[in-house]
């Protein structure tokens, strides 16, 4: 196994849970020496190198989101929040600062259309800075709001873990303490949020409580977020896991080797349809056919309260076909990119699919577990009807 190359290490002053080696990290933070610089783990280099990216311009933030230096619903939202903080700093140097802030908001929202957390965070920043008049006040409020968004994301994921672990504990009790096998797709871990993760939070909480678990990790083509990110962070946390090809999950379920499926989501409708990384829908179908409970873990910022029909109403991002045609890996001491298809072959790259609510056993949120239907969701979040 290739050793982890640590290019840059630091210890943050706030309370954190997730580890890289022996140090605790969040995925994004303000530079302690210069709060005009946003620091984030650059996920393009994982699992082989650990790299910190420094962002000091709005353009750099937009590129980091669009080109997936950072990715994952909660982290995209938190990064957008910090992006608006940087935008207020840049607005101070513009003739029409208000117009610049509106334009900055549009640029951020355009970077990743499926993840609703992004739009939610930008709108929250716009509402916050609209309440004050001077640019200095706006800079201060934007900074505080960005940090609040990040802190809330971490706290909500921690609460998701505390609610979701009850599902794992119940299965463990039924199996008389034998290992609970959990399957997950893509990365909805702490790398996809600010801390803890959504789908992984119940797993980490189970580990903390001494419940035996094992995680089946889908590789998650075409960008391999499962193989490169989920496996890496589970390894850092000491959680037993096995990486599998994307098409293996159905076989495992047929043979009783999966007790529970937990995935994340990038957008969930008010009726419970969930958009997540491409391939999630197929796992839900296999789970349904084999009576395996299928749960989606998400903070409330991932709900899109305006829409009900995910298949018809959620915009599915189509990404560059080169993500399908090329793969990245470690070779001869370097990260290299190789072509895996005929050069002339066409490829298509849909980033997400939608799992209908009828295939989802339940939604794990910071307020508790609900059924995937409008009535149950509204009981947990009555203010968002």
Secondary structure, DSSP 8 states (H G I E B T S, - for coil): ----EES-----SS----EETTEE--SEEE-SS-TT-EEEE-GGGTTTEE-EEEE-SHHHHHHHHHTTSS-SHHHHHHHHHHHHHHHHHHHTTSSSHHHHHHHHHHHHHTS-SS-HHHHHHHHHHHHHHTT--SHHHHHHHHHHHHHHHHHHHHHHHHHHHHHHHHHHHHHHHHTTT--EEEEE-S--SGGGSSSS-STTHHHHHHHHTT--EEEEEE--TTTTHIIIIIHHHHHHHT--EEEE-GGGHHHHHHTT--SEEEE--SEEETTS-EEEETTHHHHHHHHHHTT-EEEEE--GGGEETT-S-HHHHS---B--THHHHEEEEEETTEEEEEE-S-TT-----B-EEEE-GGG--EEEETTEEE-SSHHHHHHH-GGG-
